[in-house]
Amino acid sequence: MGVWTACLIWSTLVGYFMGYRRSAADMSLILGMPDWIFWSVVLPWGFCLGFSIWFCFRYMADDDLGQDPVEDSGHE
């Protein structure tokens, strides 16, 4: 949750400071999109996607659930 929170804060702050009160002439393009979109949306959420994939497939592990209890069928 900390990584996602940090990316949310990064996205909000970078989007605000790079996206507002700038003229169109001051903006450059990265991969065909305005620079502030790349730095405030694509980069942090791409990082979150990569982190989530790593976390799910490399870090998180299945826990042993133990033995199943013997079921009593109720018939004697």
Backbone torsions as a table, in degrees:
resi	resn	phi	psi	omega
1	MET	NA	-31.1	-179.8
2	GLY	-64.2	-39.9	178.9
3	VAL	-64.3	-44.6	-180.0
4	TRP	-65.8	-38.1	177.6
5	THR	-65.6	-43.0	178.5
6	ALA	-62.3	-40.7	178.8
7	CYS	-68.1	-34.9	176.2
8	LEU	-64.0	-45.3	178.7
9	ILE	-64.7	-44.9	177.0
10	TRP	-56.7	-48.4	-177.3
11	SER	-60.5	-44.6	-178.7
12	THR	-66.6	-48.0	-177.1
13	LEU	-68.1	-46.4	-179.5
14	VAL	-66.0	-40.9	177.1
15	GLY	-61.1	-40.3	179.6
16	TYR	-68.3	-50.3	-174.2
17	PHE	-75.6	-29.9	-179.7
18	MET	-94.9	-20.5	-173.5
19	GLY	-98.4	-27.6	-177.0
20	TYR	-99.4	152.7	177.1
21	ARG	56.5	36.5	174.3
22	ARG	-123.2	141.0	176.9
23	SER	-80.0	159.4	-179.8
24	ALA	-63.4	-28.5	179.9
25	ALA	-69.2	-27.0	-179.7
26	ASP	-80.8	-15.8	-176.6
27	MET	-87.3	140.5	175.2
28	SER	-111.1	167.9	-179.5
29	LEU	-107.1	138.6	173.3
30	ILE	-125.8	117.6	-177.4
31	LEU	55.4	34.1	176.9
32	GLY	82.1	7.0	178.5
33	MET	-124.8	155.8	178.7
34	PRO	-56.5	145.0	-175.5
35	ASP	-57.7	-36.5	-177.9
36	TRP	-69.1	-29.4	175.9
37	ILE	-67.1	-43.9	179.3
38	PHE	-61.2	-50.5	-175.0
39	TRP	-73.3	-27.3	-175.9
40	SER	-103.2	-14.2	-179.2
41	VAL	-122.1	-58.4	-173.8
42	VAL	-64.4	-49.0	-177.0
43	LEU	-62.8	-55.1	-176.6
44	PRO	-67.7	-37.7	-178.0
45	TRP	-78.8	-26.9	170.2
46	GLY	-65.8	-40.2	175.8
47	PHE	-62.0	-43.3	178.4
48	CYS	-61.9	-39.8	177.2
49	LEU	-62.1	-48.1	178.4
50	GLY	-61.4	-42.6	178.3
51	PHE	-62.5	-43.1	-179.7
52	SER	-64.5	-40.6	177.9
53	ILE	-63.6	-46.6	177.5
54	TRP	-59.0	-47.2	-177.1
55	PHE	-61.1	-43.9	-176.8
56	CYS	-70.2	-39.9	-172.8
57	PHE	-97.6	-18.4	-177.2
58	ARG	-115.0	-37.1	-172.0
59	TYR	-96.5	-49.7	-176.0
60	MET	-70.4	136.9	-178.8
61	ALA	-130.4	154.7	175.6
62	ASP	-73.3	141.2	175.1
63	ASP	-96.8	146.3	175.3
64	ASP	-70.4	127.0	-178.2
65	LEU	-89.9	-3.2	178.2
66	GLY	84.6	-168.5	-179.4
67	GLN	-83.3	145.2	173.5
68	ASP	-72.1	138.5	177.4
69	PRO	-68.2	148.9	177.3
70	VAL	-71.6	126.7	-178.9
71	GLU	-86.8	135.9	175.5
72	ASP	-94.1	119.9	-176.2
73	SER	-76.3	-14.0	178.9
74	GLY	86.9	-5.3	178.1
75	HIS	-98.3	134.0	179.8
76	GLU	-112.2	NA	NA
